[in-house]
Amino acid sequence: MRFADLISETLYSLTANKVRSGLTVLGIVVGIASVIAMVAIGQGSQASIEQSIQAAGSNLLTVSPSAGGMSGPGARASGASVESLTREDAEALAGLSLIAGIAPAAQGQGQLVAPETNANAQFIGVTPAYAEVSGLTLTSGAFISERDDAANAQVVVLGATLAADLFGEDTDPVGARIRSGNMLLTVVGVLEEKGVSGFTSVDSAALIPLSTCQRYVTGSEYLSAITLTVSDEEQMDAAETSVEGLLLERHGIADADYADFSIMNMSDLMETVSTVTGTFTTLLAGIAGISLLVGGIGIMNMMLTTVTERTREIGLRKAIGADSSAISAQFLAESITLTLIGGALGILAGWGIGALAANLLGATAIITLDSVLLAVGVCAFIGIVFGYYPARRAAALSPIEALRYQ
């Protein structure tokens, strides 16, 4: 049978019973659309999480106080909090060869009172290096300076959201004064909107000199965290080991299990998140793939029914000279055509569903060429596998028995 005749016969057979063909195609559409949408949402979520971590800096180490070493010297516990890190620790860490930048910080809560409104805010006591280490940029004004930190200056840099809450969207508050407890703070800068950076959002924070924060907000010499940038991302583990060793030595702790601090390695965090989200995406695709199996079974059922209905036609074709390979090729072509049509429609539907679902979830749907090629390959595979048995059954019919079939 010529290829053109095969295509013509295939299209004629499929359009002869439009409802049945449409329902069969629908099964494939649902399966392919489910896989495409699930993979797109999973990959979009993974990219969003990785982007958030990268925004904080993939070459960062963050040292925080930990309750593990409360029995060790220099650690004090107050309720659920642990205080163990000092500015002296930060200065010692800055001398390590793999450390390119260091930003000690202290945090506290307070209320800011502006001339016309007020807002609760998170105070972050910082040094001038905090802006570079955290990747912050200003929309107006200047950042905290060394002089501000040395003089316990009552100055503040406002996050974008906090500045809008206190002074409105279209007002530049640089130079304005706001009050918080015993502090009368002068606004010296406003940060560009950054969103969530790692586990902290500076958009709603008030950044003040570290010395000012320790004196007026926390009332403590201890730090909430020390953030370090590593000069070479390939040396993150080595840098972490150096930081841990130096702090254990400074705090007089022999066993790392009793350390009064913890170190978060952003490189390890990103790798872990990528692994988890990748596994989750694969799981979603596997669950959605079950519907593809159901669609394939639907194709087999339809083709078996078609073979039964067209038994006399098969017998007539064989009687006038059609061989078994021609009969088999015709039914196999019909099966593959149904799956490819369903696959094409499923890819479009999956893209639409994925985009809509991602928009509702506040994420992004990412459809890659690999997922599209995989969908096409799966469609062809289903068409061949689930169409092979009906095609072979049709080809094996005896022309005499087929012609006698009622």
Secondary structure as GFF3:
##gff-version 3
##sequence-region A 1 406
A	DSSP	alpha_helix	3	16	.	.	.	ID=ss1
A	DSSP	alpha_helix	18	56	.	.	.	ID=ss2
A	DSSP	beta_strand	60	65	.	.	.	ID=ss3
A	DSSP	three_ten_helix	67	69	.	.	.	ID=ss4
A	DSSP	beta_strand	76	78	.	.	.	ID=ss5
A	DSSP	beta_strand	81	83	.	.	.	ID=ss6
A	DSSP	alpha_helix	87	93	.	.	.	ID=ss7
A	DSSP	beta_strand	99	113	.	.	.	ID=ss8
A	DSSP	beta_strand	118	126	.	.	.	ID=ss9
A	DSSP	alpha_helix	129	134	.	.	.	ID=ss10
A	DSSP	beta_strand	138	141	.	.	.	ID=ss11
A	DSSP	alpha_helix	146	150	.	.	.	ID=ss12
A	DSSP	beta_strand	155	158	.	.	.	ID=ss13
A	DSSP	alpha_helix	160	167	.	.	.	ID=ss14
A	DSSP	beta_strand	177	180	.	.	.	ID=ss15
A	DSSP	beta_strand	183	191	.	.	.	ID=ss16
A	DSSP	beta_strand	196	197	.	.	.	ID=ss17
A	DSSP	beta_strand	200	201	.	.	.	ID=ss18
A	DSSP	three_ten_helix	202	204	.	.	.	ID=ss19
A	DSSP	beta_strand	205	209	.	.	.	ID=ss20
A	DSSP	alpha_helix	210	212	.	.	.	ID=ss21
A	DSSP	pi_helix	213	217	.	.	.	ID=ss22
A	DSSP	beta_strand	225	230	.	.	.	ID=ss23
A	DSSP	three_ten_helix	233	235	.	.	.	ID=ss24
A	DSSP	alpha_helix	236	250	.	.	.	ID=ss25
A	DSSP	three_ten_helix	256	258	.	.	.	ID=ss26
A	DSSP	beta_strand	261	265	.	.	.	ID=ss27
A	DSSP	alpha_helix	266	309	.	.	.	ID=ss28
A	DSSP	alpha_helix	311	319	.	.	.	ID=ss29
A	DSSP	alpha_helix	324	361	.	.	.	ID=ss30
A	DSSP	alpha_helix	369	395	.	.	.	ID=ss31
A	DSSP	alpha_helix	399	404	.	.	.	ID=ss32
###
